[in-house]
Amino acid sequence: MSRTFTPCQIAERSIQKKYRRELWGPFVAAIKRYELVQEGDRIAVCISGGKDSMLLAKLMQMLQRISDVPFTLKFLVMDPGYNAANRRRIVENAEKLEIPIQIYDSGIFEVSERMDAKKPCYLCAKMRRGYLYHHAQDMGCNKIALGHHFSDVIETTLMGMLYGAQIQAMRPKLHSNNFPGMELIRPLFCVHEEDIIAWRNYNNLEFLQCACRFTENIAAGEGESKRFEIKNLIRTLKADCPQLEKNIFNSLHDVNVDTLLGFSYQGKTRDFLTMFDEEAEKLDRLRAEASDTDGA
């Protein structure tokens, strides 16, 4: 007699078997490479209701069961103003995947759109992160885990260069500036978005998009998104260079600062001309020291 599996068991088995190389392997690799989880950590997994955060929650839950490093998890859903249908979908998906979520309400969608109706996304993201830090800290957590993935890293880097006139990457973990003792971690750092989509489709799961009015307008053709443009650009370039994303990702781990025209580190800015003059002074000093040595 064949065994009947629950939707949660099917989803977990697909991670362990069918998508082990695409999902589980890169997830564990990021945890180890970037030292994202330590013994005694109390991690709030932040769930927006989208495919990325829901997969992250399931992966963290599975890791906790088998890890030799003991840590605890909380699954935090911050409702920024979803409509009733979207909120209900989050609850139903959490039940289906057996993720014990805790929901907190806020009016962030309304506030961010009122303050910047044309481009509310940046303000919305900033407010949501502060809200998540606050509640996670109140819950006794020392870390929040977000669902940013490999593709987010690549797209953010290119967006910064092409539209923001800066080279700025996305790190796998950060210290919070405003919440002492708190860290942000990104365990999906090495997981590709296309593999998350494949897992979602394989399990016939329906998750939220952003679910705010601004995003819905974009989907209806009433706005534009630079991130969508970057996704299309990457897709076009990959046709001739399949290793494109991997090359960009690896380049973020191997930056030659000596060749840059300027950079900032810990709030201090360095520019090419200043470094050029300092290099000249250093060379003059070394020549003088060599000359004194030869004379002696």
C-alpha positions, 0 to 999 in steps of 0.5 A: 500500500502506497504512502500518502504524503502531506503537502508539507512532506511533499515540499520538503522531499522535493527540497531534499531530493529533486532540488537538493543541488539547486536549493539545499546545497547552495543554502547550506553552503551560504550558511557555512561560508558566511558563518550565518548561524552560530550556537545559541542564535535566536533567529526571526525568519521574516516572511512577506508571503512571497516565494523567497521568504516562504522557502527560506522559512522551510529551509531554516526549519529543516536545518534546525532539525538536523543541525549540530549547532543548536539555535531557535527560530521564530517565524515573523510575518509583518502585515504592512497593509495586505488586503484580506485575500492576501493575508488569508493566502499567507496563513493558508500557505503557512499551514500547508507548509507547517510553518508556525507564523506570528503575524503583526499588523502595521500600516506601512503601505499606506504611510510610504505611499502617502509620503512618496506616491511615485516611488514608495518602495525604498521607503517601504522597505526601510520602514519594514526592516525597522519594524521587523528589527523592533519586533524580533528584538522584543521576541528575544531574537538576536538575528533576522533572516531575510529572503534575498537570493543570488539573483537579488545580489546580481541585480542590485549590483548592476542597478547601482552601477547603471542607475545609481552611479556607484558600485554597491553590493549586498552582503550576506550578513550585516550588523544593525546600526539602530538595534544594538546586538542585532544582525541581519542574515541572508541564507538564500545568498547562493540560491538562484531565483529561477530554482526557487520558481521551479520549486514553487511550480513543482509543488503547485504553490501560489505565493504573494508578489509584493501585494501593494498597489504600486506593484500591482500598477506596474504589473498592469502596465501603469508604471516601470521598474528598474529591477525588471529592466535589469532582469531582462538585460541579464537574460539577454546577456546570458544568451551569449555568456551563460556564466555571466551571473556567476562572474559578477558574483565572484567579482564581488569577492575579488575587488582590487581596490588599488585600481579603483578611482575612489571608495568608501570604508566605514564612513571614510572616503578615499579618492584616486588623486589622494592615493596617487600622491600618497603612493608618490610620497611612499616611493620617494621615501623608499628611494631615500631610505635605499640611498641612505643604506647604499651610502652607509 
